[in-house]
Amino acid sequence: MKRPVQPYKYIVLVCLLISGITGYGQDIHFSQFYEAPLLRNPSLAGIFTGDIRVQMVYRDQWNSVTNAFRSGSLNAEYKMPVGRGDDFITAGLQFLFDRAGTVSLTSTHVLPAINYHKALSSEKNMYLSVGFMGGLVQRSIDRSKITSDNQFVGGAFNPAVDNGETFASPNYHYFDAAVGSSFNMGFGRELENSLFFGVAYHHLNRPTNSFYRNANEALHPKWVVSGGTKFNVSDQAFFNLQADYSNQGNANEVIGGAMYGYKIGDPEMPDYTLHIGAFMRFRDALIPAIKVDYDPFSIGLSYDVNVSQLKTASQGRGGFELSVTYIGFLDRDNSSRYKVICPKF
């Protein structure tokens, strides 16, 4: 027998969903956005020091209110030089999973990506990259968990009464695509500092996003402008600044911040590198973050402290995130390990 409906939980959940859709964008997002580069811009694939990169981010959000959001991102990239010059090509794969709310609204994305890095200088790291990502998205819902006002009979909830929802299937799929371009370069003494800037256009095919298969319910295209810089303040220490601006329909989001990194041991081959800092998702959350590098792995933790209008209901609690990254070189003659000039950040 089902428990009676608890209206306050559904009211809060609806508020959360409205906030996510109309205030900050329709897509899944991560506070450690810098650990999910393909979601930012497919042209950011391959901009790292190594031949292969695998990254995982897990997010658990709003559990202080209800079982609302659990999201996971897994991306892998393989970079290799092209011809005898300094150009590179990167093949990637983005896997994304998200489950939201009492009715288990679930999304699964499988998105292959390809990226070409064109060298703009034969003397220093300076690259223009163009990337494309596209694939299949599957969405589903648990109809057995849906409740509606049709099921309130005589002032009491009756689960035996049909909920009145008329969509034919509890799941559907669509194809999605994104394209982007970015510029990255090294600067400063011995080019030890770096920066990048990129622009991406997501949902370029405007896929239909509706259980009712309503063609008018298409995903709005989303623009994402990204930028970052990493610069040394001493042989042991450096700052890493990153920010994104996203616009989708009438919604927009701005997130940015900085991490201070300190190398423990030999600066050229440190035993560990500790990063600590904070980011801000404007009008939504303050995000303290910490990260530890132990070559070839990195582990990061962050936590959203809610500062939006929902902070009373959420008790200031937002989302916990865990990230794990592996970056390595392959045993091959044309490994980027031996290239003086290659795209990196």
C-alpha positions in Angstrom: 0.0 0.0 0.0 1.3 3.4 -1.0 1.9 6.0 1.7 -0.2 9.1 1.5 1.1 11.9 -0.7 3.2 14.5 1.2 2.4 17.7 -0.7 5.2 19.8 0.7 7.8 17.6 -0.8 6.2 17.9 -4.3 5.9 21.6 -3.9 9.5 22.0 -3.0 10.6 19.6 -5.9 8.6 21.6 -8.4 10.2 24.8 -7.1 13.6 23.2 -7.6 12.8 22.1 -11.1 11.5 25.5 -12.0 14.6 27.1 -10.7 16.8 24.7 -12.7 14.8 25.3 -15.9 13.8 28.9 -16.0 16.6 30.4 -13.8 19.8 28.6 -14.7 19.3 26.6 -17.9 17.7 23.3 -19.0 20.8 21.1 -19.1 22.6 19.1 -16.5 25.4 21.0 -15.0 28.3 20.3 -12.6 30.0 22.6 -10.0 33.3 21.0 -11.0 32.6 22.0 -14.6 36.3 22.2 -15.3 36.4 18.3 -14.8 33.8 17.8 -17.6 35.3 19.6 -20.6 33.2 18.0 -23.4 30.0 19.2 -21.7 31.4 22.7 -21.8 32.7 22.6 -25.4 33.7 19.7 -27.6 36.7 21.6 -28.8 38.2 21.5 -25.3 38.9 17.8 -25.8 42.6 17.1 -26.0 43.8 20.3 -24.3 45.9 18.6 -21.6 49.5 17.3 -21.1 49.2 13.7 -22.1 48.0 11.2 -24.7 44.9 10.0 -22.9 42.5 11.4 -20.3 39.6 9.8 -18.4 37.4 11.8 -16.1 34.5 11.0 -13.8 32.3 13.4 -11.9 29.4 12.3 -9.6 26.9 14.8 -8.2 24.3 14.3 -5.4 22.0 17.3 -4.9 19.1 18.5 -2.8 18.8 15.4 -0.6 18.1 17.7 2.4 14.7 18.4 0.7 13.8 15.2 -1.3 15.4 12.6 -3.5 15.9 15.1 -6.3 19.0 14.9 -8.4 21.8 12.4 -8.9 24.1 13.0 -11.9 27.2 11.3 -13.3 29.6 12.2 -16.1 32.3 10.0 -17.6 34.4 11.2 -20.5 37.5 9.7 -22.2 39.8 11.4 -24.8 42.7 10.0 -26.9 45.0 12.6 -28.5 47.5 11.9 -31.3 49.6 14.0 -33.7 48.7 14.4 -37.4 51.4 14.1 -40.0 54.9 15.6 -39.5 53.8 19.0 -38.2 52.4 20.2 -34.9 48.7 19.5 -35.5 46.8 17.0 -33.4 43.5 15.2 -33.5 41.5 14.0 -30.5 38.8 11.4 -30.4 36.5 11.4 -27.3 33.4 9.9 -25.8 31.0 11.6 -23.3 28.7 9.5 -21.2 26.2 11.3 -19.0 23.6 9.9 -16.5 21.0 11.8 -14.5 18.1 10.8 -12.3 15.8 13.3 -10.7 12.8 13.3 -8.4 10.4 10.9 -6.9 9.3 9.7 -10.3 12.9 8.8 -11.3 13.1 11.0 -14.4 16.2 9.5 -16.0 18.4 10.7 -18.8 21.3 8.7 -20.4 23.6 10.4 -23.0 26.2 8.6 -25.2 28.0 11.2 -27.2 31.1 10.5 -29.3 33.3 13.5 -30.1 36.1 14.5 -32.6 38.4 17.5 -32.4 41.1 18.9 -34.6 43.9 21.1 -33.2 45.6 23.4 -35.7 49.0 24.8 -34.7 49.2 28.6 -35.3 52.9 28.8 -34.5 56.0 26.7 -35.0 57.8 28.3 -32.0 55.3 28.1 -29.1 52.1 26.5 -28.0 49.3 28.3 -29.9 46.4 26.3 -31.2 43.0 26.8 -32.7 40.7 23.8 -32.1 37.4 22.9 -33.7 35.3 20.0 -32.2 32.0 18.2 -32.9 30.0 16.0 -30.5 26.8 14.1 -31.3 25.0 11.0 -30.3 22.0 9.4 -28.6 20.0 10.5 -25.6 17.5 8.2 -23.8 14.9 9.5 -21.3 12.5 7.6 -19.1 10.1 8.0 -16.2 8.6 5.6 -13.7 4.9 5.8 -14.3 4.0 3.8 -11.2 5.3 6.7 -9.1 3.3 9.4 -10.7 0.5 11.0 -8.6 -2.0 13.6 -9.7 -5.1 15.5 -8.6 -7.2 12.9 -10.5 -6.4 10.4 -7.7 -7.8 12.6 -4.9 -11.4 11.3 -4.5 -13.6 12.7 -1.8 -10.6 14.5 -0.3 -8.6 11.3 0.0 -5.8 9.9 -2.1 -6.8 6.7 -4.0 -3.9 5.0 -5.8 -6.3 2.7 -7.6 -7.6 5.6 -9.7 -5.8 6.4 -13.0 -3.5 9.4 -12.8 -4.9 10.8 -16.1 -1.5 11.1 -17.8 -1.9 10.2 -21.5 1.6 9.9 -22.9 2.0 6.6 -24.8 5.4 5.4 -23.5 7.4 6.0 -20.4 10.6 6.4 -22.4 11.8 8.0 -25.6 15.1 8.9 -27.3 16.5 11.6 -29.6 19.7 12.5 -31.3 21.7 15.5 -30.0 24.7 17.4 -31.4 27.1 20.2 -30.4 29.9 22.1 -32.1 32.6 24.4 -30.7 35.8 26.2 -31.2 38.6 27.3 -28.8 41.9 29.0 -28.8 44.7 28.1 -26.3 48.3 29.3 -25.9 51.3 29.4 -23.6 52.8 32.6 -22.3 55.3 34.0 -19.9 58.8 32.8 -19.1 59.5 29.6 -20.9 55.8 29.5 -21.7 55.0 27.8 -18.4 51.7 29.7 -18.1 48.6 29.0 -20.3 45.2 30.3 -21.2 42.2 29.3 -23.3 39.0 30.8 -24.6 36.2 28.9 -26.3 32.6 29.2 -27.6 30.3 26.2 -28.1 26.8 25.8 -29.6 24.8 22.9 -28.1 21.5 21.3 -29.3 22.2 22.6 -32.8 19.6 20.2 -34.3 16.9 21.3 -31.7 15.8 17.8 -30.7 12.2 17.2 -29.5 12.2 16.8 -25.7 8.8 15.6 -24.7 7.1 12.4 -23.5 4.1 13.5 -25.4 6.3 13.8 -28.6 5.2 17.4 -29.0 7.3 18.9 -31.7 6.9 22.3 -30.1 8.7 21.1 -27.0 12.2 21.2 -28.6 15.3 21.9 -26.7 16.5 25.5 -27.0 20.0 25.8 -28.5 22.6 26.7 -25.8 25.6 28.9 -26.1 28.5 28.4 -23.7 31.4 30.8 -23.5 34.4 29.4 -21.5 37.7 30.8 -20.4 40.6 30.1 -18.1 44.1 30.9 -17.3 46.8 29.1 -15.2 49.9 31.1 -14.1 52.7 30.6 -11.7 53.4 32.8 -8.7 56.5 30.9 -7.7 58.3 27.6 -8.7 56.0 25.8 -6.2 52.7 27.7 -6.5 50.2 28.7 -9.1 46.7 29.9 -9.7 44.1 28.3 -12.0 41.1 30.6 -12.9 38.1 29.3 -14.8 34.7 30.6 -15.8 31.7 29.7 -18.0 28.7 31.7 -19.2 25.8 29.7 -20.6 22.6 31.0 -22.3 19.7 28.7 -23.2 16.4 30.2 -24.2 15.4 32.7 -21.5 17.8 31.1 -19.0 21.4 31.9 -18.3 24.1 30.8 -15.8 27.4 32.3 -14.8 29.9 30.2 -12.8 33.5 31.1 -12.1 36.3 31.0 -9.5 39.9 30.1 -8.7 42.0 27.4 -7.3 45.4 27.9 -5.6 47.8 25.1 -6.4 50.9 24.1 -4.4 53.5 21.5 -5.5 54.9 19.3 -2.7 58.4 18.1 -3.5 60.4 18.7 -6.6 58.6 21.4 -8.7 59.5 19.6 -11.9 58.2 16.2 -10.6 56.1 16.9 -7.5 55.1 14.1 -5.2 51.7 15.7 -4.8 50.0 18.9 -5.9 47.3 20.4 -3.6 44.6 22.7 -5.0 42.2 24.6 -2.8 39.7 27.4 -3.8 36.1 28.3 -4.4 33.7 29.0 -7.2 30.4 30.9 -7.4 27.3 30.0 -9.4 25.8 33.5 -9.4 22.4 33.8 -7.6 22.6 30.1 -6.6 25.5 28.7 -4.7 29.0 29.2 -3.2 31.2 26.3 -4.0 34.3 25.5 -1.9 36.5 23.0 -3.6 39.7 20.9 -3.0 41.7 18.7 -5.3 44.8 16.5 -4.9 47.1 15.4 -7.8 49.1 12.2 -7.4 50.5 11.5 -10.9 48.7 10.1 -13.0 45.5 10.6 -10.9 43.6 13.5 -9.5 40.8 13.5 -6.9 38.5 16.5 -6.3 35.7 17.3 -3.9 33.3 20.2 -3.8 30.1 21.2 -2.0 27.4 23.7 -3.0 26.3 26.0 -0.2 23.0 27.2 -1.4 22.5 31.0 -1.4 19.4 31.3 -3.6 15.8 31.9 -2.5 15.5 28.1 -1.8 18.1 28.3 1.0 15.5 28.2 3.7 13.9 25.0 2.4 17.3 23.4 1.6 18.8 24.6 4.9 21.7 26.0 2.8 22.6 22.6 1.6 23.2 22.0 -2.1 25.1 19.5 -4.1 28.1 17.3 -3.2 30.5 16.4 -6.0 33.3 13.9 -6.4 35.7 13.9 -9.4 38.4 11.4 -10.4 40.8 12.1 -13.3 43.5 10.0 -15.0 45.9 11.5 -17.4 48.7 9.4 -18.9 51.1 9.0 -21.8 51.2 5.9 -24.1 54.3 4.0 -25.0 54.5 5.0 -28.7 57.0 6.8 -30.9 54.7 9.7 -31.6 53.5 10.3 -28.0 52.9 13.9 -27.1 55.5 13.3 -24.3 58.2 13.9 -26.9 56.5 17.0 -28.5 57.7 20.4 -27.4 54.7 22.0 -29.0 51.2 20.5 -28.3 47.8 21.7 -27.0 47.7 21.8 -23.2 46.3 23.6 -20.3 
